[in-house]
Amino acid sequence: MLTNTCSNDQILLDNSSHYRILQAFNKAAATYTEHSQIQLQTCNSLIELLEPNLFHSQNIADFACGTGISTKNLIDAYGDNQYYAIDFAAQALLVAKNKLAEFNVNFIIGNYNTRQFPNKTLDLAFSNLGFNWSANLAETFKMMFKQLKRGGILAFSVPIDGNFKQLKKEFRNRFYRSEEILVLLQGSGFLLNKFHILTYDQLYENAFSALKSLKNTGTNVNLDNPITGLISFRKLNQMFENPEQISLTYKIGLFVATKL
């Protein structure tokens, strides 16, 4: 059994991107649950891929758990286990802690690129739409590999190339191609079990409502091109390839892999 205390890892704000991601998710803590339909659908689909792998009395860690939606879904799916909910956004984690107070969950303020558990501890490492914020995805996979038991499962979802294709390149983050992710998984010692792509298309009344939807879930951070200050509606429209029809396409890869 691992520790039942909530640890407070030091968050290293060593670059502006890290800080802006942290701030965005803390600010979205109050609005995330209400506006996270796509995140919820993706989480449910990822858990469905895991259905043949039943977990009982095991250690399950939900990395980048946010406000705890994914953790609650794991509990509903797998019942009696030891759950760990990890996120570096303290405000989001506080919402999760209040939401899941009745369940057997340990809450950890921490980053998934920092070791949170002893080697060979976890049976399932899970992350729904969290690893895409990693500054080094290969290192993230290696960290997961160390903490998983032999035969343990890594299940995660991330936006992939083609996500938010309606935004001009300078206003969207670079997303990995699925082939690149598979190479990084294999290089870290994982065997891919399942892979699936989900696509969601969302129409919006205008550019402001589209970008507000991203802000409400903390996903409005541009890692390479920070935008500060007030932006006119005309400028918002210019962020889109086709300002006459405002939409966003979510293209998300689901991955389930085993530690060899």
C-alpha positions as CSV (number, residue, x, y, z in Angstrom):
1,M,0.0,0.0,0.0
2,L,1.3,3.4,-0.9
3,T,1.1,6.5,1.3
4,N,-2.4,7.8,2.1
5,T,-1.3,11.4,2.6
6,C,-1.6,14.1,0.0
7,S,1.9,15.1,-1.1
8,N,2.8,18.6,-2.2
9,D,5.5,18.4,-4.8
10,Q,7.4,21.5,-5.6
11,I,6.1,22.8,-9.0
12,L,9.1,24.0,-11.0
13,L,8.0,27.1,-13.0
14,D,11.2,26.9,-15.1
15,N,9.7,28.3,-18.3
16,S,6.8,30.6,-19.3
17,S,4.9,27.8,-21.1
18,H,4.8,25.7,-18.0
19,Y,3.5,28.6,-16.0
20,R,0.9,29.6,-18.6
21,I,-0.4,26.0,-18.7
22,L,-0.6,25.9,-14.9
23,Q,-2.5,29.2,-14.8
24,A,-4.9,28.3,-17.5
25,F,-6.0,25.1,-15.8
26,N,-6.3,26.7,-12.4
27,K,-8.5,29.5,-13.9
28,A,-10.6,26.9,-15.6
29,A,-11.2,24.8,-12.5
30,A,-14.6,26.4,-11.9
31,T,-15.8,26.0,-15.5
32,Y,-14.1,22.8,-16.7
33,T,-16.8,20.3,-15.6
34,E,-19.6,22.2,-17.3
35,H,-17.8,22.6,-20.6
36,S,-15.9,19.2,-20.8
37,Q,-18.3,17.2,-23.0
38,I,-15.6,16.2,-25.5
39,Q,-13.2,15.4,-22.7
40,L,-15.8,13.2,-21.1
41,Q,-16.6,11.4,-24.3
42,T,-12.9,10.8,-25.0
43,C,-12.4,9.4,-21.4
44,N,-15.3,7.0,-21.8
45,S,-14.0,5.8,-25.1
46,L,-10.5,5.2,-23.6
47,I,-12.0,3.2,-20.7
48,E,-14.0,1.1,-23.2
49,L,-10.7,0.2,-24.9
50,L,-9.5,-1.1,-21.5
51,E,-12.6,-3.2,-20.8
52,P,-11.0,-6.6,-21.3
53,N,-8.4,-5.6,-18.7
54,L,-10.1,-5.9,-15.4
55,F,-8.5,-4.3,-12.4
56,H,-9.3,-5.4,-8.8
57,S,-7.4,-4.4,-5.6
58,Q,-4.7,-2.8,-7.7
59,N,-3.0,0.6,-7.9
60,I,-4.5,2.9,-10.6
61,A,-3.0,6.4,-11.2
62,D,-4.9,9.1,-13.1
63,F,-2.3,11.5,-14.3
64,A,-3.4,15.1,-15.2
65,C,-6.7,14.3,-13.6
66,G,-8.0,17.9,-13.6
67,T,-11.3,18.2,-11.8
68,G,-11.6,14.5,-11.3
69,I,-14.0,13.6,-14.1
70,S,-11.7,10.9,-15.4
71,T,-10.9,9.5,-11.9
72,K,-14.7,9.2,-11.2
73,N,-15.1,7.3,-14.5
74,L,-12.3,4.9,-13.6
75,I,-14.0,4.3,-10.2
76,D,-17.3,3.6,-11.9
77,A,-15.7,1.2,-14.4
78,Y,-13.4,-0.7,-12.0
79,G,-14.7,-0.4,-8.5
80,D,-12.6,-1.5,-5.6
81,N,-9.0,-0.4,-6.3
82,Q,-6.5,2.1,-4.8
83,Y,-6.8,5.2,-6.9
84,Y,-4.4,8.1,-7.2
85,A,-5.4,11.4,-8.7
86,I,-2.4,13.5,-9.8
87,D,-2.4,17.1,-11.2
88,F,-0.1,20.1,-11.0
89,A,-3.0,22.6,-10.9
90,A,-3.9,23.0,-7.3
91,Q,-7.3,24.6,-7.9
92,A,-8.4,21.8,-10.2
93,L,-7.2,19.2,-7.8
94,L,-9.2,20.9,-5.0
95,V,-12.4,20.5,-7.1
96,A,-11.5,16.8,-7.6
97,K,-10.9,16.3,-4.0
98,N,-14.3,17.7,-3.0
99,K,-16.0,15.8,-5.8
100,L,-14.5,12.4,-4.8
101,A,-14.4,12.8,-1.0
102,E,-16.4,9.6,-0.5
103,F,-14.1,7.4,-2.5
104,N,-10.7,5.7,-1.9
105,V,-8.6,8.3,-3.7
106,N,-5.2,9.8,-2.8
107,F,-4.7,13.3,-4.2
108,I,-1.2,14.3,-5.3
109,I,-0.1,17.8,-6.5
110,G,2.5,16.9,-9.0
111,N,3.7,16.7,-12.6
112,Y,3.7,13.5,-14.6
113,N,7.3,14.1,-15.7
114,T,8.3,13.9,-12.1
115,R,8.5,10.5,-10.3
116,Q,5.4,10.2,-8.0
117,F,5.6,6.5,-7.1
118,P,8.4,3.9,-6.5
119,N,9.5,1.8,-9.4
120,K,7.2,-1.1,-10.4
121,T,4.3,0.2,-8.3
122,L,1.3,0.9,-10.6
123,D,-1.0,-1.6,-12.4
124,L,-2.6,1.1,-14.6
125,A,-1.3,4.6,-15.5
126,F,-4.1,6.5,-17.1
127,S,-4.2,10.0,-18.6
128,N,-7.0,11.6,-20.6
129,L,-5.9,14.5,-22.7
130,G,-3.0,15.4,-20.5
131,F,0.2,14.2,-22.1
132,N,-0.1,16.6,-25.0
133,W,1.2,19.3,-22.6
134,S,4.4,17.4,-22.0
135,A,7.6,19.3,-22.9
136,N,9.2,15.9,-23.7
137,L,6.8,13.1,-24.5
138,A,9.6,10.5,-24.7
139,E,10.6,11.3,-21.1
140,T,6.9,11.1,-20.0
141,F,6.7,7.6,-21.4
142,K,9.9,6.6,-19.7
143,M,8.7,7.9,-16.4
144,M,5.4,5.9,-16.8
145,F,7.4,2.8,-17.7
146,K,9.5,3.0,-14.5
147,Q,6.5,3.4,-12.2
148,L,4.4,0.6,-13.8
149,K,4.8,-3.1,-12.8
150,R,5.9,-5.6,-15.4
151,G,2.8,-6.3,-17.5
152,G,1.2,-3.0,-16.3
153,I,-1.0,-0.9,-18.6
154,L,-0.5,2.6,-19.9
155,A,-3.7,4.1,-21.3
156,F,-3.8,7.7,-22.6
157,S,-5.5,10.0,-25.1
158,V,-3.9,13.0,-26.8
159,P,-4.8,15.3,-29.6
160,I,-2.9,14.4,-32.8
161,D,-1.9,16.1,-36.0
162,G,-5.0,17.6,-37.6
163,N,-6.4,18.8,-34.3
164,F,-7.8,22.3,-34.5
165,K,-7.0,22.4,-38.2
166,Q,-9.3,25.4,-38.7
167,L,-6.8,27.6,-36.8
168,K,-3.9,29.1,-38.7
169,K,-0.6,27.5,-37.9
170,E,0.7,30.4,-35.8
171,F,-2.3,30.1,-33.5
172,R,-2.3,26.4,-32.8
173,N,0.1,24.0,-31.1
174,R,2.1,21.4,-32.9
175,F,0.6,18.0,-32.4
176,Y,2.4,14.7,-32.8
177,R,1.4,12.4,-35.7
178,S,0.2,9.0,-34.4
179,E,3.2,7.3,-36.0
180,E,5.5,9.5,-34.0
181,I,3.8,8.5,-30.8
182,L,4.0,4.8,-31.6
183,V,7.8,5.1,-32.2
184,L,8.2,6.9,-28.8
185,L,6.2,4.2,-27.0
186,Q,8.2,1.4,-28.6
187,G,11.4,3.2,-27.8
188,S,10.4,3.4,-24.1
189,G,9.8,-0.4,-23.9
190,F,6.0,-0.5,-24.4
191,L,4.0,-2.9,-26.6
192,L,1.0,-1.3,-28.2
193,N,-2.2,-3.2,-27.6
194,K,-4.8,-0.9,-29.1
195,F,-5.0,2.3,-31.0
196,H,-8.0,4.3,-32.1
197,I,-8.7,7.8,-33.5
198,L,-11.7,9.9,-32.5
199,T,-12.8,13.0,-34.5
200,Y,-15.3,15.6,-33.2
201,D,-16.4,18.6,-35.2
202,Q,-17.8,21.6,-33.3
203,L,-19.6,24.6,-34.9
204,Y,-19.6,28.0,-33.2
205,E,-21.5,31.2,-33.6
206,N,-18.3,33.2,-33.8
207,A,-14.6,33.2,-33.1
208,F,-15.1,34.5,-29.6
209,S,-17.4,31.7,-28.6
210,A,-15.0,29.1,-30.1
211,L,-12.0,30.5,-28.2
212,K,-14.0,30.9,-25.0
213,S,-14.9,27.2,-25.2
214,L,-11.2,26.4,-25.1
215,K,-10.5,28.9,-22.2
216,N,-13.3,27.2,-20.2
217,T,-11.4,23.9,-20.2
218,G,-7.9,25.4,-19.9
219,T,-6.9,24.4,-23.4
220,N,-6.3,27.9,-24.8
221,V,-2.5,28.0,-24.3
222,N,-0.4,28.5,-27.4
223,L,3.0,27.1,-26.4
224,D,4.9,28.9,-29.1
225,N,3.0,32.1,-29.6
226,P,1.7,33.6,-26.3
227,I,-1.0,36.1,-26.8
228,T,-1.4,38.8,-24.2
229,G,-3.7,41.8,-23.8
230,L,-7.0,42.6,-25.4
231,I,-7.6,41.3,-28.9
232,S,-10.2,42.8,-31.2
233,F,-13.0,40.7,-32.7
234,R,-11.5,41.3,-36.1
235,K,-8.2,39.9,-34.9
236,L,-10.0,36.8,-33.4
237,N,-11.6,36.1,-36.8
238,Q,-8.1,36.3,-38.4
239,M,-7.0,33.4,-36.3
240,F,-9.2,31.1,-38.4
241,E,-8.5,29.9,-41.9
242,N,-12.2,30.4,-42.8
243,P,-13.7,33.2,-40.7
244,E,-17.0,32.8,-42.5
245,Q,-17.6,29.4,-40.8
246,I,-16.1,29.1,-37.4
247,S,-15.6,25.5,-36.3
248,L,-13.0,23.4,-34.5
249,T,-12.1,19.8,-35.2
250,Y,-10.9,17.7,-32.4
251,K,-8.7,14.8,-33.6
252,I,-7.7,12.6,-30.7
253,G,-5.6,9.4,-30.6
254,L,-6.4,6.7,-28.0
255,F,-3.5,4.4,-27.0
256,V,-3.4,1.3,-24.8
257,A,0.1,-0.2,-24.2
258,T,1.7,-2.8,-22.0
259,K,5.0,-2.6,-20.2
260,L,7.1,-5.5,-21.4
